Amino acid sequence: VADLHHTYGKDFETRYVAYEKQAQEGKIAIFKVVPAAQLWRKMLSRLFETGHPWITFKDACNIRSPQDHVGVIHSSNLCTEITLNTSVDEVAVCNLGSINLARLVRNKAIDTEQLAKTVASAVRMLDNVIDINYYPIKEAETANMRHRPIGLGLMGFQDALYQCDIPFTSEKVLTFMTETMELIAYHAIQTSAQLAQERGAYASFKGSKWDRNLFPQDTLSLLEYERGMKLDPSAPHAGVLDWTPVRNAVKQFGMRNSNVMAIAPTATISTIAGTIPSFEPIYKNIYVKANMSGEFTVVNSYLVDDLKKLGVWNSEMLDQLKYFDGQVHLINGIPQHLKDKYLEAFDIDPLWLMKLTAARGQWIDQSQSHNVFMKGVSGKLLHDIYLSAWKLGLKTTYYLRTLGASQIEKSTLDAKKFGFTQKREYTTSEIPAQAFKPASETTIEVHEDELPRACSLINEDCETCQ
């Protein structure tokens, strides 16, 4: 049944059911019946154990693809943001670049004029790469020269939120994110159309979705039609810009590039640029970095600046951050608005992060490297996360990241003073009362029924605990 590899959506279902019938009738000799729920549990188990496989939804990738007229998307790339056609004659290649949003914030808002200039420059640079690149195999050169795909993404999204004073869990982040991504899409597509005017449209433009006046935001309805069901309504389907000039430019000149947007994980280049990767929330507010010069404690600089403004940044606060592994919502003396602002990736609802990615994805013609951060071991939550990804119309998912049950002992904290610190979870009642002074004069209350547990972390004969 090799033809199933080259189809998707309703056509796949029709053929699959036909093959099932043939097997039941004895017309296919070698087959095996596997309950779907059992297969799904196996996939989720592998995900939890290894972080793989990176689940990709083939119908969403192909139905929303601008290049559905000339081939099939059989898989994503390694990091799951590139969704391009492959065949015997073509090996997909994509040229990536990422806009650093951290450098585009002015007065707690994105500088839209500078963003437009940056996008225009980036698209032109990426298009140039196609012509000057070295291609190790002919199939790669053929694909790139025929379709000229590029993947413009972003990084430093969390940095931009910090600068704009917007918590990752706020409803404001949804508006901020969708409007920013719409701006990037608007100017990226417009620039590709301008390049088509100057240099000519890409070879396979005729018959593409661009040629049919179908932009990425128009394709969600196509996916709904193919599935015969509505996508999760939490993903907004409307923009705020007037797209008429862009549509007219594409209609008149075509597109220079078959694909123009994809958000890569940016792990390495974000480190070089000093920003937080792609569109992810910060992984940790404090961590240890090791290189040939030794080990260094790195603290979230935005958090430090805000704590300094409050006059509570000192060695005691640093010790508290170490003790709680950077989880500021567990530290007394820090205002609630900062606790909300500086939540870490594992303290944010993974279903909320999935919804943000879906809302951003309406403007993207390729895909996004969405890491799933899940705290705990709930199989139901794991099921809900990936089912939500499908219902929201996501094309791909990246690593599943989970936390270990324990961690190494914190050697920079005094065990006699703080107790054992290899625990992964902490509660306020477990804080050793004499270990440190809270950031403010607020006292830490320990309920009487919890005293034995608190004392056992230090010394049963401790006068303070008694």
Solvent accessible surface area in square Angstrom, and as a share of the most:
residue,aa,sasa,rsa
1,V,104,0.60
2,A,83,0.65
3,D,45,0.23
4,L,22,0.11
5,H,100,0.45
6,H,104,0.46
7,T,8,0.05
8,Y,51,0.19
9,G,22,0.21
10,K,92,0.39
11,D,64,0.33
12,F,71,0.30
13,E,110,0.49
14,T,95,0.55
15,R,93,0.34
16,Y,100,0.38
17,V,83,0.47
18,A,46,0.36
19,Y,55,0.21
20,E,81,0.36
21,K,121,0.51
22,Q,62,0.28
23,A,14,0.11
24,Q,150,0.67
25,E,89,0.40
26,G,59,0.57
27,K,145,0.62
28,I,44,0.22
29,A,98,0.76
30,I,165,0.84
31,F,113,0.47
32,K,172,0.73
33,V,124,0.71
34,V,65,0.37
35,P,77,0.49
36,A,84,0.65
37,A,61,0.47
38,Q,94,0.42
39,L,98,0.49
40,W,62,0.22
41,R,146,0.53
42,K,111,0.47
43,M,62,0.28
44,L,16,0.08
45,S,49,0.31
46,R,104,0.38
47,L,1,0.00
48,F,77,0.32
49,E,114,0.51
50,T,82,0.48
51,G,6,0.05
52,H,77,0.34
53,P,59,0.37
54,W,44,0.16
55,I,14,0.07
56,T,48,0.28
57,F,26,0.11
58,K,57,0.24
59,D,24,0.12
60,A,0,0.00
61,C,2,0.01
62,N,3,0.02
63,I,16,0.08
64,R,10,0.04
65,S,5,0.03
66,P,5,0.03
67,Q,8,0.03
68,D,45,0.23
69,H,63,0.28
70,V,46,0.27
71,G,30,0.29
72,V,25,0.14
73,I,3,0.01
74,H,38,0.17
75,S,68,0.44
76,S,25,0.16
77,N,54,0.27
78,L,132,0.66
79,C,30,0.18
80,T,1,0.01
81,E,1,0.01
82,I,12,0.06
83,T,2,0.01
84,L,17,0.08
85,N,17,0.09
86,T,45,0.26
87,S,65,0.42
88,V,143,0.82
89,D,100,0.52
90,E,15,0.07
91,V,64,0.37
92,A,34,0.26
93,V,35,0.20
94,C,28,0.17
95,N,9,0.05
96,L,79,0.40
97,G,21,0.20
98,S,31,0.20
99,I,5,0.03
100,N,26,0.13
101,L,0,0.00
102,A,15,0.12
103,R,177,0.65
104,L,9,0.04
105,V,17,0.10
106,R,112,0.41
107,N,152,0.78
108,K,128,0.54
109,A,51,0.40
110,I,22,0.11
111,D,40,0.21
112,T,71,0.41
113,E,117,0.52
114,Q,68,0.30
115,L,0,0.00
116,A,24,0.18
117,K,118,0.50
118,T,41,0.24
119,V,0,0.00
120,A,32,0.25
121,S,58,0.38
122,A,18,0.14
123,V,0,0.00
124,R,75,0.27
125,M,128,0.57
126,L,15,0.07
127,D,0,0.00
128,N,59,0.30
129,V,52,0.30
130,I,0,0.00
131,D,72,0.37
132,I,140,0.71
133,N,62,0.32
134,Y,173,0.66
135,Y,29,0.11
136,P,102,0.64
137,I,82,0.42
138,K,143,0.61
139,E,63,0.28
140,A,5,0.04
141,E,60,0.27
142,T,50,0.29
143,A,5,0.04
144,N,0,0.00
145,M,72,0.32
146,R,92,0.34
147,H,15,0.07
148,R,14,0.05
149,P,5,0.03
150,I,0,0.00
151,G,0,0.00
152,L,1,0.00
153,G,1,0.01
154,L,4,0.02
155,M,14,0.06
156,G,0,0.00
157,F,3,0.01
158,Q,2,0.01
159,D,3,0.02
160,A,0,0.00
161,L,0,0.00
162,Y,6,0.02
163,Q,56,0.25
164,C,10,0.06
165,D,65,0.34
166,I,20,0.10
167,P,31,0.20
168,F,6,0.02
169,T,61,0.35
170,S,27,0.18
171,E,121,0.54
172,K,138,0.59
173,V,0,0.00
174,L,37,0.18
175,T,74,0.43
176,F,25,0.11
177,M,3,0.01
178,T,17,0.10
179,E,69,0.31
180,T,7,0.04
181,M,1,0.01
182,E,2,0.01
183,L,25,0.12
184,I,0,0.00
185,A,0,0.00
186,Y,29,0.11
187,H,33,0.15
188,A,0,0.00
189,I,0,0.00
190,Q,44,0.20
191,T,4,0.03
192,S,0,0.00
193,A,0,0.00
194,Q,72,0.32
195,L,0,0.00
196,A,6,0.04
197,Q,107,0.47
198,E,101,0.45
199,R,100,0.36
200,G,31,0.30
201,A,42,0.33
202,Y,5,0.02
203,A,83,0.64
204,S,9,0.06
205,F,27,0.11
206,K,166,0.70
207,G,28,0.27
208,S,0,0.00
209,K,4,0.02
210,W,4,0.01
211,D,53,0.28
212,R,111,0.41
213,N,81,0.42
214,L,45,0.23
215,F,1,0.00
216,P,5,0.03
217,Q,29,0.13
218,D,38,0.20
219,T,1,0.00
220,L,10,0.05
221,S,66,0.43
222,L,61,0.30
223,L,0,0.00
224,E,23,0.10
225,Y,161,0.61
226,E,40,0.18
227,R,40,0.15
228,G,64,0.62
229,M,74,0.33
230,K,157,0.66
231,L,5,0.03
232,D,38,0.20
233,P,125,0.79
234,S,40,0.26
235,A,6,0.04
236,P,45,0.29
237,H,89,0.40
238,A,81,0.63
239,G,39,0.37
240,V,103,0.59
241,L,59,0.30
242,D,95,0.49
243,W,22,0.08
244,T,74,0.43
245,P,66,0.41
246,V,0,0.00
247,R,55,0.20
248,N,82,0.42
249,A,18,0.14
250,V,1,0.01
251,K,178,0.76
252,Q,134,0.59
253,F,62,0.26
254,G,3,0.03
255,M,0,0.00
256,R,28,0.10
257,N,0,0.00
258,S,0,0.00
259,N,1,0.00
260,V,0,0.00
261,M,0,0.00
262,A,1,0.01
263,I,0,0.00
264,A,12,0.09
265,P,20,0.13
266,T,9,0.05
267,A,62,0.48
268,T,96,0.56
269,I,76,0.39
270,S,0,0.00
271,T,100,0.58
272,I,138,0.70
273,A,49,0.38
274,G,64,0.61
275,T,19,0.11
276,I,21,0.11
277,P,44,0.27
278,S,0,0.00
279,F,12,0.05
280,E,18,0.08
281,P,6,0.04
282,I,17,0.09
283,Y,109,0.42
284,K,40,0.17
285,N,1,0.00
286,I,15,0.07
287,Y,106,0.40
288,V,93,0.54
289,K,95,0.40
290,A,71,0.55
291,N,83,0.43
292,M,203,0.91
293,S,96,0.62
294,G,30,0.28
295,E,133,0.60
296,F,95,0.39
297,T,62,0.36
298,V,45,0.26
299,V,31,0.18
300,N,12,0.06
301,S,70,0.45
302,Y,56,0.21
303,L,0,0.00
304,V,19,0.11
305,D,73,0.38
306,D,21,0.11
307,L,0,0.00
308,K,117,0.50
309,K,166,0.70
310,L,82,0.41
311,G,65,0.62
312,V,18,0.11
313,W,68,0.24
314,N,68,0.35
315,S,81,0.53
316,E,52,0.23
317,M,0,0.00
318,L,47,0.23
319,D,30,0.16
320,Q,2,0.01
321,L,0,0.00
322,K,34,0.14
323,Y,3,0.01
324,F,0,0.00
325,D,13,0.07
326,G,0,0.00
327,Q,15,0.07
328,V,1,0.00
329,H,64,0.28
330,L,34,0.17
331,I,0,0.00
332,N,35,0.18
333,G,25,0.24
334,I,7,0.04
335,P,46,0.29
336,Q,116,0.52
337,H,104,0.47
338,L,5,0.02
339,K,29,0.12
340,D,50,0.26
341,K,15,0.06
342,Y,1,0.00
343,L,30,0.15
344,E,6,0.03
345,A,0,0.00
346,F,16,0.07
347,D,35,0.18
348,I,4,0.02
349,D,77,0.40
350,P,16,0.10
351,L,47,0.24
352,W,43,0.15
353,L,10,0.05
354,M,0,0.00
355,K,67,0.28
356,L,3,0.02
357,T,3,0.01
358,A,10,0.08
359,A,0,0.00
360,R,5,0.02
361,G,9,0.09
362,Q,1,0.01
363,W,5,0.02
364,I,1,0.01
365,D,3,0.02
366,Q,1,0.01
367,S,7,0.04
368,Q,12,0.05
369,S,0,0.00
370,H,6,0.03
371,N,9,0.05
372,V,1,0.01
373,F,4,0.02
374,M,1,0.00
375,K,70,0.30
376,G,41,0.39
377,V,123,0.71
378,S,51,0.33
379,G,49,0.47
380,K,147,0.62
381,L,47,0.24
382,L,6,0.03
383,H,63,0.28
384,D,42,0.22
385,I,0,0.00
386,Y,1,0.00
387,L,61,0.30
388,S,18,0.12
389,A,0,0.00
390,W,76,0.27
391,K,83,0.35
392,L,3,0.02
393,G,4,0.04
394,L,10,0.05
395,K,11,0.05
396,T,2,0.01
397,T,0,0.00
398,Y,16,0.06
399,Y,62,0.24
400,L,10,0.05
401,R,82,0.30
402,T,47,0.27
403,L,52,0.26
404,G,42,0.40
405,A,101,0.78
406,S,69,0.44
407,Q,41,0.18
408,I,151,0.77
409,E,73,0.33
410,K,32,0.14
411,S,109,0.70
412,T,94,0.54
413,L,14,0.07
414,D,77,0.40
415,A,54,0.42
416,K,175,0.74
417,K,71,0.30
418,F,5,0.02
419,G,4,0.03
420,F,126,0.52
421,T,1,0.01
422,Q,72,0.32
423,K,66,0.28
424,R,54,0.20
425,E,93,0.42
426,Y,9,0.04
427,T,64,0.37
428,T,49,0.29
429,S,13,0.09
430,E,4,0.02
431,I,3,0.01
432,P,1,0.01
433,A,55,0.42
434,Q,74,0.33
435,A,0,0.00
436,F,13,0.05
437,K,153,0.65
438,P,30,0.19
439,A,17,0.13
440,S,42,0.27
441,E,169,0.76
442,T,72,0.42
443,T,105,0.61
444,I,35,0.18
445,E,127,0.57
446,V,39,0.22
447,H,114,0.51
448,E,145,0.65
449,D,125,0.65
450,E,54,0.24
451,L,55,0.28
452,P,96,0.60
453,R,135,0.49
454,A,6,0.05
455,C,16,0.10
456,S,69,0.45
457,L,30,0.15
458,I,39,0.20
459,N,80,0.41
460,E,137,0.61
461,D,109,0.56
462,C,20,0.12
463,E,151,0.68
464,T,81,0.47
465,C,12,0.07
466,Q,147,0.65
